[in-house]
């Protein structure tokens, strides 16, 4: 006996069988977008920074929380395609070049320059 072919089966369609596009659905299967309900908009208050100026002292508890977090995980992540390209180029063209050491030195200098008051808070701490 021969098996009958099922119509509309997924066999032989590869990824198309898993990823169904709107075009492949039958007209009755295509869902119409539901109209959006209008809701009243309310303004969300913006949080105020804890260290608004150098005259406002930082709470000791916040400093301790930050130090504890930094001791657990001192890494930061950032996205910069151009910087990544430059640093990887230097790694491939200069012997013993360290992306991590260079990035740390650049970031520390920039952060110290931009936020000198906050930098001084942690200068006396063992970080």
N, C-alpha and C positions, 0 to 999 in steps of 0.2 A: 504494500500500500504506500502511496505517496502522500506526504504531508502537504496540506494546503498552505499557501503563503498568506500570512496575515497582512491586511492592508493597514498602512499607517504604523507599522512596527518600527522599532529603533535600530534593528540589526542592519549594519552596513552604512549607518549614517555618521559614525565616528563621534566627534565632539558635538556635532549638531544634535545628536540624540539627547545629550545631556543639557545643552544650552539651547533652549527653545526661544526663538526670537518672536516678536510680535507678528511678523509676516507669516511664520509657519503655523500659527494658530488659525483655527477655523473662525470665520467672521462672528459666530455666536459666542466663541470663547474669549474674544478680545473684550477686556473690561473698559468701560467708559470712565474717564476720570470724574471723581465726585466733586461737586462744587465746594469751594472752600467757604467755611462759615466765618463771618466777620466777628471778631472779638474785640473788646475794648482794650486799647493799648495802655499800659501803665509804664511809667518810667521807672527803671530800676536804679536805685541810688548807687553811684560808683563808690567803691571802697576807698577810704583815704589811706595814703601810705603811712606807715608807722613812723618813718623818719622823714618828715616833711622838710625839715631844715636842720642845720647843725646845732641850733639852740634847743631842739627837742631831744632829750636824752632817750636812748634806747632802753627798753625794759631789760633788766638782767635776765629774766626768765627766757626771753626771746633769744638772747645771745647764747645762753646755755643750751637751748633747744637746737639752735643752728650748729653749735660746736659738736653736740652729740650726733647729729645727722651727718656732719662732715667726717667725723671719726669713723662712722659706719661705712660711708660711701663717699669718698672725696672726688669722684668722677663727675663731670658734666658732659652733656652732649650738645652739639650744635650743628647746624646745617649751613654750609657755605661751599657751594660747588667750586667757585673760583679759588678760594683758599685751599680747599682740598687738592685741587689740581696743582697749585703752586707747591704745596708741601710734598706731594707725591713726586713731582718733578725733581725737587731738591733731594729727596730720598734716593731716587734712581741715579742722580748725577753726582752726588757728593758722598764720599765714603764716610761711614759712621754717622750720618745725619739722622737725628731722632725727631720724628714728627711730634711726638708727645712732649719732649723737652722744649722744642721751639714754640709749640702752641701754648704751653704753660707760661713761658717767659713773655710771649706777646700778650696773652690775656691778662696776666698779672699786671703788666705795665699799663695796659689800657684801663683796667678796672681801678687801679690805684690813681690814675690820672683823672678819671671821670667821677669817682666817688671817694675823695680823700678822707672825708669825715668818717664814713663807714669803714674804710680801710684801716684807719687808726684804732677803731674799736677792737679789731681783731689782731692788730700788730702786737699787742701786749699778751694776747692769748696764745696758748700752745696749739697751733693748728697744724 
